[in-house]
Amino acid sequence: MLTRNEILAVYDSGPDAVVALVQSLMAQIEALTERVRVLELRQSKDSHNSHKPPSSDEPTFRRRRRKSLRQKSGKKPGGQPGHPGHALTPVETPDAVLVHTPAACARCGHDLAEVEPIVTQRRQVLDLPPLALGATEHRAEGKCCPGCGHLTRADFPAGVDEVVQYGPGVLGLGVYLQIYHLLPYARAAELMADLFGRAPCQGTLARAQERAYEELGPVERAIHKALRESAVVNFDETTVRAGGERRWVHSAGTLALTLYRTHRKRGREALDDMGVLPGYRGVAVHDAYTSYLSYPARHALCNAHLLRDLVAVEEETGALWCGAMQALLREAHAAAQQARSDAAKRVESGALRVRYHALLEEGRKAHPPSPPDGRGVRRKESPGYNLVRRLERHADAVLAFLEDTRVPFDNNLAERDLRMLKTQQKMTGGFRTVHGAEMFCRIRSCISTLRKQHWPLLRALQNVFSGAPVLPAFNG
């Protein structure tokens, strides 16, 4: 801050010095004002108007009233008409039947021991039997040939290698608890000990993961091949901690397939290493990250991201075109859903596209490019200008769901695929080693694929240790 004497010295230097000082101060004020605007805008961002996850939002009691992207369905709460419902049903052949008979008449006390029943009511209790590990002993005999005296020993079955070891059921359960239910080694062992009275040590569980990783290599390669042949694939990525460093997990998925890969980079190098996008000719659904757009595939952008961006610009500037664009995208989504449910119905996309570009013209007028500063340097563009430019440049990718009913409106499938990975990171803080992250990604790829195809996961993982991994359908 200038002192009084310094200000007077500038004044004594003449008008040019005063003008230069005022211009310098005005430039500083302008820069600081812009910085305050940016910081206030950043502070106002949460999951409803940005790409931040809901877990980062403030608690509900502190949260300001906000505009939700969810629309009212008009349906009453609870099950809808025609919903089959779910309830316990009795089994046809119970494992045990306990008969309860009255000993004496409740009115006069007459003995009923020899009286035949005339009515019987049935009730069933479904419960767990006592849990315990079953031990199967293998004995390999040796016999001496009476002709030549040679001792011939029988071979143990494949996989029976130790004097005492755990079988496929226990090892499959351990991997199931750790990779699918995200339990750490210690808690998985503790749960198994509580259930069965004894449990494998953490080293055994670690070796089980390593073995599953090796056995599932062919399944992962088949998933990778099927994804490259799929008509539509959803892509996304997120950060993880592995070996004390930040890495990225990339996902590629369809309604029936999931593939995870970890890499130290986020961009093109990692996507090339994953090997799904290079040479892919289907539709890649993503959130407009530049590295995805650099591939020659057809592209479809996540409209859920765009709706949140429109909400953010509308809240910041009050631009009317943002609300109209949100309504247009929702209307187009409803039309696409109707066409998807009725094969004979087609989306009349021409009129929707005309309205789309008309709204973009309003957006260009509401958010002109920033003028250069006094030195001729172009200022950073506003979020509104950048959003209009993105919607204009990638109009075909934004509206791809109108032309092909297989293309989804958003990229929620990929975000769901990554959700449990973020849960794992919150629970454990990260992977101890990079190889641990690689094992998790391969096993989880197979688990997610099997879950999408409605396979019983525990049995499938136990089959891995029996030498017969389940092969899911690979038709994408």
C-alpha positions in Angstrom: 0.0 0.0 0.0 1.3 3.4 -1.0 2.1 5.9 1.8 0.9 9.5 1.7 4.3 10.8 0.8 4.6 8.3 -2.1 1.3 9.4 -3.4 2.3 13.0 -3.2 5.5 12.3 -5.0 3.6 10.8 -7.9 1.3 13.8 -7.9 4.3 16.1 -8.1 5.7 14.1 -11.0 2.8 15.3 -13.2 -0.4 14.1 -14.8 1.2 11.3 -16.8 2.5 9.7 -13.5 -0.9 10.0 -11.9 -2.6 8.4 -14.9 0.0 5.5 -14.9 -0.6 4.9 -11.2 -4.4 4.9 -11.5 -4.2 2.5 -14.5 -1.9 0.2 -12.6 -4.2 0.2 -9.6 -7.3 -0.4 -11.8 -5.6 -3.4 -13.5 -4.9 -4.8 -10.0 -8.5 -4.2 -8.9 -9.7 -5.9 -12.1 -7.4 -8.9 -11.6 -8.4 -9.3 -7.9 -12.1 -8.9 -8.8 -11.8 -11.7 -11.3 -10.0 -13.8 -8.8 -12.7 -13.3 -6.2 -15.4 -14.2 -8.8 -13.6 -17.4 -9.7 -13.1 -18.4 -6.0 -16.8 -17.6 -5.3 -17.8 -19.7 -8.3 -15.6 -22.6 -7.2 -17.1 -22.4 -3.7 -20.6 -22.6 -5.1 -19.9 -25.8 -7.0 -21.2 -29.1 -5.7 -22.7 -32.3 -7.3 -25.8 -30.6 -8.7 -23.9 -28.1 -10.9 -20.5 -29.7 -11.5 -18.7 -33.0 -11.9 -17.9 -33.2 -8.2 -19.2 -36.4 -6.5 -22.1 -36.2 -4.0 -19.7 -37.3 -1.2 -18.0 -34.0 -1.4 -21.2 -31.9 -0.8 -21.8 -30.1 2.5 -24.1 -31.7 5.1 -27.8 -31.3 4.3 -28.4 -28.9 7.2 -25.7 -26.5 5.8 -26.6 -26.9 2.1 -28.3 -24.0 0.4 -31.5 -24.7 -1.5 -30.5 -25.9 -5.0 -32.1 -26.8 -8.2 -32.3 -30.6 -8.7 -31.9 -32.3 -12.1 -34.4 -35.0 -11.1 -37.8 -34.6 -12.5 -41.0 -35.7 -10.7 -42.4 -38.9 -12.3 -46.0 -38.4 -11.2 -46.1 -41.9 -9.7 -47.1 -42.7 -6.1 -44.4 -44.0 -3.7 -44.0 -47.7 -3.4 -44.6 -50.6 -5.8 -46.3 -49.7 -9.1 -49.3 -51.5 -10.5 -48.2 -54.7 -12.2 -45.0 -55.1 -10.1 -44.6 -58.8 -9.2 -43.3 -58.0 -5.7 -40.9 -60.1 -3.7 -41.8 -62.3 -0.7 -40.6 -65.4 1.1 -42.2 -68.5 -0.4 -42.2 -72.0 1.3 -40.0 -74.7 -0.2 -41.5 -77.8 -1.6 -39.4 -80.3 0.3 -38.2 -79.0 3.7 -35.0 -80.5 5.2 -36.8 -81.3 8.5 -40.4 -81.4 9.6 -41.4 -80.9 13.2 -45.0 -81.9 14.1 -46.6 -80.1 17.0 -49.7 -81.9 18.3 -52.1 -80.9 21.2 -51.9 -83.3 24.2 -55.3 -82.6 25.6 -58.5 -80.7 24.8 -58.2 -77.0 25.6 -61.9 -77.0 26.8 -62.5 -80.2 28.8 -59.0 -81.7 29.2 -59.8 -85.0 27.3 -56.7 -86.9 26.2 -56.0 -86.3 22.5 -52.9 -88.6 22.1 -54.7 -91.2 20.0 -57.0 -88.8 18.1 -56.2 -88.3 14.4 -55.8 -84.6 13.3 -58.5 -83.2 11.0 -56.6 -80.0 10.1 -52.9 -79.1 9.7 -51.4 -75.6 9.4 -47.9 -75.2 7.9 -45.2 -72.6 8.7 -41.6 -72.7 7.6 -38.5 -71.1 9.1 -35.6 -70.6 6.7 -32.3 -70.6 8.6 -28.7 -71.4 8.3 -27.5 -74.8 9.4 -24.5 -75.0 11.7 -21.5 -73.8 9.7 -18.2 -75.7 9.8 -15.3 -76.5 7.5 -15.5 -80.0 6.0 -12.2 -82.0 5.9 -11.6 -84.4 3.0 -8.6 -86.6 3.4 -6.8 -87.9 0.4 -4.8 -91.1 0.7 -2.4 -92.1 -2.0 -1.6 -95.8 -1.7 1.5 -97.5 -2.8 1.5 -101.1 -4.0 4.3 -103.6 -4.6 4.2 -105.6 -7.8 4.3 -109.3 -7.0 6.0 -109.9 -10.3 9.0 -107.6 -10.3 8.8 -106.1 -6.8 8.5 -102.5 -8.0 6.6 -100.1 -5.7 4.0 -98.1 -7.6 2.4 -95.1 -5.8 -0.9 -93.5 -6.8 -0.9 -89.8 -7.7 -2.8 -87.2 -5.6 -5.5 -85.3 -7.6 -4.5 -82.1 -9.3 -4.5 -79.2 -6.8 -3.9 -81.4 -3.7 -0.3 -80.3 -3.2 0.1 -79.8 0.6 -0.2 -82.0 3.7 -3.0 -79.7 4.8 -4.5 -76.9 2.7 -7.7 -74.9 2.0 -9.9 -75.9 -0.8 -11.7 -74.0 -3.6 -14.7 -73.1 -1.4 -12.6 -71.3 1.2 -10.3 -69.6 -1.2 -13.1 -68.5 -3.5 -15.0 -67.1 -0.4 -11.8 -65.2 0.6 -11.5 -63.5 -2.8 -15.2 -62.9 -2.9 -15.1 -61.0 0.4 -12.1 -59.0 -0.5 -12.6 -58.0 -4.2 -16.4 -57.9 -4.3 -17.3 -56.8 -0.8 -14.1 -54.8 -0.3 -13.1 -56.3 3.0 -9.4 -55.9 4.0 -7.3 -59.0 4.7 -7.8 -58.9 8.5 -11.5 -58.4 8.4 -12.1 -61.1 5.8 -10.1 -63.6 7.9 -12.0 -62.5 11.1 -15.4 -63.0 9.4 -14.4 -66.5 8.2 -13.1 -67.4 11.6 -16.4 -66.3 13.2 -18.4 -68.3 10.6 -16.3 -71.5 10.5 -14.2 -71.5 13.7 -10.9 -71.2 11.7 -9.8 -69.1 8.8 -6.8 -68.7 6.4 -4.1 -66.3 7.3 -3.5 -63.1 5.4 -0.7 -64.6 3.4 -3.0 -67.4 2.2 -5.6 -64.8 1.2 -2.9 -62.8 -0.7 -1.8 -66.0 -2.5 -5.4 -66.7 -3.4 -5.7 -63.3 -5.1 -2.5 -63.9 -7.0 -3.8 -67.3 -8.2 -7.2 -65.9 -9.2 -5.3 -63.1 -11.1 -3.4 -65.7 -13.1 -6.4 -68.0 -13.8 -8.6 -65.1 -14.9 -6.1 -63.8 -17.5 -7.9 -65.6 -20.5 -11.3 -64.3 -19.3 -10.0 -60.7 -19.1 -8.6 -61.0 -22.7 -11.9 -62.3 -23.9 -13.7 -59.4 -22.3 -11.3 -57.0 -24.0 -11.9 -58.6 -27.4 -15.6 -58.5 -26.9 -15.6 -54.8 -26.0 -13.7 -53.9 -29.1 -16.4 -55.6 -31.1 -19.3 -53.9 -29.2 -21.5 -51.3 -30.9 -21.5 -48.9 -27.9 -18.9 -48.7 -25.1 -18.9 -46.4 -22.1 -15.6 -45.0 -20.9 -14.5 -43.2 -17.7 -11.6 -42.9 -15.3 -10.8 -42.1 -11.7 -7.8 -41.7 -9.4 -6.4 -44.3 -7.0 -3.4 -44.5 -4.6 -1.1 -47.5 -5.3 2.4 -48.0 -4.0 2.3 -44.6 -2.4 1.7 -42.8 -5.7 -1.3 -41.5 -7.6 -2.5 -43.6 -10.5 -5.6 -43.8 -12.7 -8.1 -46.6 -13.2 -9.7 -46.6 -16.6 -13.0 -48.4 -17.2 -14.6 -49.5 -20.4 -18.0 -51.2 -20.2 -21.3 -52.2 -21.7 -24.5 -53.5 -20.2 -22.9 -56.9 -20.1 -19.2 -56.3 -19.9 -16.7 -54.4 -17.8 -12.9 -53.9 -18.1 -10.7 -52.1 -15.6 -7.0 -51.1 -16.2 -4.7 -49.1 -14.0 -2.0 -46.8 -15.4 0.2 -44.0 -14.1 -1.3 -41.6 -16.7 -4.8 -40.3 -17.5 -4.6 -39.5 -21.1 -3.7 -40.9 -24.5 -0.8 -43.1 -23.3 -3.1 -44.9 -20.9 -5.9 -45.3 -23.3 -3.5 -46.7 -25.9 -2.2 -49.2 -23.3 -5.7 -50.2 -22.4 -6.2 -51.1 -26.1 -10.0 -50.7 -26.5 -10.2 -47.3 -28.2 -7.3 -47.6 -30.7 -9.0 -48.8 -34.0 -12.4 -48.9 -32.4 -15.2 -48.1 -34.8 -18.3 -48.1 -32.6 -19.7 -45.4 -30.4 -17.6 -44.2 -27.5 -19.7 -42.6 -24.7 -17.7 -40.4 -22.3 -17.6 -36.9 -20.7 -15.8 -35.0 -23.5 -12.3 -35.5 -22.1 -9.9 -34.4 -24.9 -8.0 -37.7 -25.0 -11.2 -39.7 -25.8 -12.1 -37.2 -28.6 -8.7 -37.7 -30.2 -9.7 -41.2 -31.4 -11.5 -41.6 -34.8 -14.4 -43.5 -33.2 -17.9 -42.0 -33.3 -18.5 -40.2 -30.0 -21.4 -39.6 -27.7 -21.2 -37.1 -24.8 -22.6 -37.5 -21.3 -25.6 -35.3 -21.2 -25.9 -35.6 -17.4 -22.6 -33.7 -17.2 -23.9 -31.1 -19.7 -27.1 -30.6 -17.7 -25.0 -29.8 -14.5 -22.8 -27.4 -16.5 -26.0 -25.7 -17.8 -27.3 -25.4 -14.2 -24.0 -23.8 -13.1 -24.0 -21.2 -15.9 -27.6 -20.4 -15.3 -27.0 -19.9 -11.5 -24.0 -17.7 -12.2 -25.3 -15.5 -15.0 -29.1 -16.0 -15.1 -29.0 -16.7 -18.8 -32.4 -17.9 -20.0 -31.1 -20.1 -22.8 -29.6 -22.5 -20.2 -33.0 -23.4 -18.8 -34.4 -23.8 -22.3 -31.5 -26.0 -23.3 -32.0 -28.2 -20.3 -35.7 -28.6 -21.2 -34.8 -29.4 -24.8 -32.4 -32.1 -23.8 -34.9 -33.7 -21.4 -37.5 -33.6 -24.1 -35.1 -35.2 -26.6 -34.3 -37.9 -23.9 -38.0 -38.7 -23.4 -38.5 -39.0 -27.2 -35.5 -41.4 -27.4 -36.8 -43.5 -24.6 -40.2 -43.8 -26.3 -38.5 -44.8 -29.5 -36.4 -47.4 -27.6 -39.5 -48.9 -26.1 -41.5 -48.9 -29.4 -39.4 -50.3 -32.2 -41.9 -48.9 -34.8 -41.5 -45.3 -33.6 -38.7 -43.0 -34.8 -37.4 -39.8 -33.2 -38.1 -36.8 -35.3 -34.7 -35.3 -34.7 -34.8 -32.5 -37.3 -37.0 -30.1 -35.4 -35.1 -30.8 -32.2 -31.8 -30.0 -33.9 -33.1 -26.7 -35.3 -34.2 -25.7 -31.8 -30.8 -26.8 -30.4 -28.9 -24.6 -32.7 -31.3 -21.7 -32.2 -30.6 -21.9 -28.5 -26.9 -22.0 -29.1 -27.2 -18.7 -31.1 -28.8 -17.2 -28.0 -25.9 -18.6 -25.9 -23.4 -17.0 -28.2 -25.1 -13.6 -27.8 -25.3 -14.0 -24.0 -21.6 -15.1 -23.6 -19.4 -13.3 -26.2 -15.6 -14.0 -26.2 -13.6 -12.0 -23.6 -11.9 -9.0 -25.1 -8.1 -8.7 -24.9 -6.7 -6.8 -21.9 -4.8 -3.5 -22.3 -1.6 -5.4 -23.4 -3.4 -7.3 -26.1 -3.3 -10.6 -24.2 -6.5 -12.6 -24.5 -8.3 -13.2 -21.2 -9.5 -16.6 -19.9 -12.9 -17.3 -21.4 -16.0 -17.5 -19.2 -17.6 -20.9 -18.3 -20.7 -19.8 -20.3 -18.6 -19.1 -23.5 -16.7 -22.4 -23.1 -20.0 -24.3 -22.6 -21.6 -22.8 -25.7 -18.5 -23.6 -27.7 -18.5 -27.2 -26.5 -22.2 -27.7 -27.3 -21.6 -26.2 -30.8 -18.4 -28.1 -31.7 -19.7 -31.5 -30.5 -23.4 -31.1 -31.4 -23.5 -34.5 -33.1 -22.0 -36.2 -30.1 -24.4 -34.4 -27.7 -27.4 -35.6 -29.7 -26.0 -39.0 -30.7 -28.7 -40.7 -28.6 -31.4 -39.4 -31.0 -30.0 -41.1 -34.1 -29.1 -44.5 -32.5 -31.4 -45.9 -29.8 -28.5 -48.1 -28.5 -26.6 -44.9 -27.4 -27.5 -43.9 -23.8 -28.4 -40.3 -22.9 -25.6 -40.2 -20.2 -22.5 -42.0 -19.1 -24.0 -43.2 -15.8 -23.1 -46.8 -16.7 -19.4 -46.1 -16.6 -19.8 -44.0 -13.4 -21.6 -46.9 -11.7 -18.8 -49.2 -12.8 -16.3 -47.0 -11.0 -18.3 -46.3 -7.9 -17.3 -49.3 -5.8 -13.6 -48.6 -6.7 -14.0 -45.2 -4.9 -15.6 -47.0 -2.0 -12.6 -49.3 -1.8 -10.3 -46.3 -1.7 -12.2 -44.6 1.1 -12.2 -47.8 3.1 -8.5 -48.7 2.7 -6.8 -45.5 1.5 -5.2 -47.2 -1.4 -3.4 -50.3 -2.6 -0.1 -51.3 -1.0 1.5 -52.0 -4.4 0.9 -51.3 -8.1 0.6 -55.1 -8.7 -2.1 -55.2 -6.0 -4.1 -52.6 -8.0 -3.5 -54.6 -11.2 -4.8 -57.8 -9.5 -7.9 -56.0 -8.2 -8.7 -54.5 -11.6 -8.5 -57.9 -13.4 -10.5 -59.8 -10.8 -13.0 -57.0 -10.5 -13.4 -56.8 -14.3 -14.5 -60.5 -14.3 -16.7 -60.1 -11.2 -18.5 -57.0 -12.6 -19.0 -58.8 -15.9 -20.5 -61.9 -14.2 -22.7 -59.7 -12.0 -24.1 -57.9 -15.0 -24.9 -61.2 -16.6 -26.6 -62.5 -13.3 -24.1 -65.2 -12.5 -23.8 -66.3 -8.8 -20.5 -64.7 -8.0 -19.4 -66.9 -5.0 -19.8 -70.1 -7.0 -18.1 -68.6 -10.0 -15.0 -67.6 -7.9 -14.9 -71.0 -6.3 -14.8 -72.5 -9.8 -11.7 -70.5 -10.5 -9.8 -72.5 -7.8 -11.3 -75.7 -9.2 -9.6 -75.0 -12.5 -12.8 -74.2 -14.4 -13.4 -70.4 -14.5 -16.9 -69.4 -15.6 -16.9 -67.9 -19.1 -19.5 -65.2 -19.4 -21.3 -64.4 -22.6 -19.1 -62.3 -24.9 -21.6 -60.8 -27.3 -21.2 -57.3 -25.8 
